[in-house]
Amino acid sequence: MDSQAAGDDQDIRGEESLMLHLDGFARKTIEEESVQMGVSVQELATFAVLYYLADVDSGRIARRIQAT
């Protein structure tokens, strides 16, 4: 059986980083929400990305983000 098909995470080789450039409204809203939740902006953004990826194939995503 293929180890990746079995869910073996040993092939993960480290972390990746992503830089987000947000306009004033988005940045202010994320900062306020992170304070309200008691987490860092980075933690909130990471959670949001993971939540999106976990749900992307469910058919519930309202719209797709257009690539620029």
VOGU-3710 file (C-alpha; in Angstrom, 3 decimals, decimal comma):
1> mdsqaagddq> 0,000/0,000/0,000  1,296/3,475/-0,846  2,408/5,224/2,382  0,834/8,552/1,364  -2,472/6,855/0,597  -2,379/5,442/4,118  -2,014/8,946/5,562  1,676/8,626/6,449  3,005/12,123/7,185  6,679/11,139/7,079
11> dirgeeslml> 7,068/12,700/3,620  6,427/16,223/4,987  9,721/18,072/4,788  9,118/21,297/6,691  7,074/24,420/6,767  6,152/26,756/3,976  5,478/30,433/4,403  2,996/32,716/2,748  2,861/36,498/2,793  -0,538/38,164/2,668
21> hldgfarkti> -0,977/41,772/1,632  -4,284/43,034/2,998  -6,024/46,347/2,501  -6,919/48,512/5,499  -10,374/47,030/6,097  -9,244/43,389/5,905  -6,172/43,964/8,061  -8,112/45,908/10,706  -10,853/43,270/10,811  -8,393/40,387/11,178
31> eeesvqmgvs> -6,459/42,245/13,881  -9,670/42,977/15,817  -10,878/39,379/15,508  -7,519/37,986/16,639  -7,624/40,196/19,754  -11,203/39,117/20,449  -10,237/35,443/20,101  -7,009/35,831/22,097  -4,738/34,551/19,316  -2,104/36,129/17,101
41> vqelatfavl> -2,921/37,405/13,618  -0,694/34,628/12,248  -2,588/31,952/14,173  -5,943/33,286/12,977  -4,765/33,440/9,355  -3,349/29,908/9,584  -6,611/28,599/11,020  -8,610/30,358/8,293  -6,484/28,810/5,539  -6,702/25,324/7,077
51> yyladvdsgr> -10,462/25,711/7,551  -10,850/26,760/3,920  -8,732/23,861/2,652  -10,674/21,357/4,757  -13,968/22,620/3,313  -13,022/23,491/-0,271  -14,378/20,280/-1,812  -17,628/20,255/0,177  -19,526/22,433/-2,286  -20,286/24,963/0,449
61> iarriqat> -17,656/27,507/-0,618  -19,662/30,497/-1,839  -17,190/31,663/-4,455  -13,730/31,032/-5,774  -10,946/33,572/-5,416  -9,761/34,772/-8,812  -6,015/34,467/-9,423  -4,346/37,684/-10,447
//
